[in-house]
């Protein structure tokens, strides 16, 4: 080994009670050790600095200073009783997320210097804890929103919380870049865990003018009533230019220029399904496919109306205005992957190839599913996904 004086980093990660991880109540502790000193002696002498570093890098998520649960309650809710008032609640949620952000910065620094299996497990653990915390934060914010606490200062604090959530997911994505470089950019899914009016993904480019289209995707949800809005496309002057929505107890519908056709999809069983809708402007003919099989068709859906260009394509929310006006009751809850759009009607055989993951399967010539083509907001997250492997 090189005779270099190194300071070893300490990462300490204390698990919440009831954690499903296999590490139990493990703490990973590193401290500086002079090269000629006995290891045990050095460890005892350096107990103080090690504790300081443990506090800096890995405070227990249950610590009340981080907005977590109080240890004496025994509750598994990591948010615990964070405050008594709604304004104080949002302030503490923001403080909690800032603590997690600092934690992630320390992990990133450690990760740059160490590429071990232990480091990777710590990254995974941190991501799980952040996801758990995120869901509870969003739930709290959503509860406050439903109680119609619309004062300006609360709205601003909620915006800061949403921004921090988005930042955390981007940072985790950066940590995983090494793995992403080794897999195709389309092997991912989007997850929308809660019904909110601020969690969504936006496609970076608009659609062209289209006189026909096919839109296909993999979708998974058990939300009730209605899975919400998998996607919506709005243009200036028409918020419902192209929308797929299942709202309330209504069946899933496709809207084109605010004209509606009911679709025979049954997908809210918590399983992955492949769905496609084709349409042509001539006579407004449409077809609906689920899992590679045509389930229904019709005509006179916005006939002779081309899909207009220069709009906003959003995943997970229904737009009442261009790029916004989201309604939480219409939000999509579930998972979405391999969303592709073509400016033509695909044949039944081509759609079957997509649903069965055939090597002959096509990718969208208008929009092709890729991590570089979308931006996430409000806590929507990405995970690795391979459709036919998920089904097996």
Secondary structure, DSSP 8 states (H G I E B T S, - for coil): ----------------TT---TT-S---------TTS-HHHHHHHTHHHHHHHHHHH---TT-GGGT---GGG----TT-S--SSHHHHHHHHHHHHHHHHHHHHHHHHHHHH--SHHHHHHHHHHHHHHHHHHHHHHHHHHHHHHTT---HHHHHHHHHHHHHHHHHHHHHHHHTHHHHTTS-TT-EEEEE-S--SS-EEEESS----BSEEEEEEEEE---SS--EEEEEEEETTEEEEEEEEE-TTS--EEEETTEEEE------SSS-EEEEEEEETGGGEEEEEETTEEEEEE--SSTT--B-SS-EEEES---SBTTB---GGGB--EEEEEEEEESS---HHHHHHHHTT-TT----SSB---GGGEEEETT-EEEE--HHHHH-
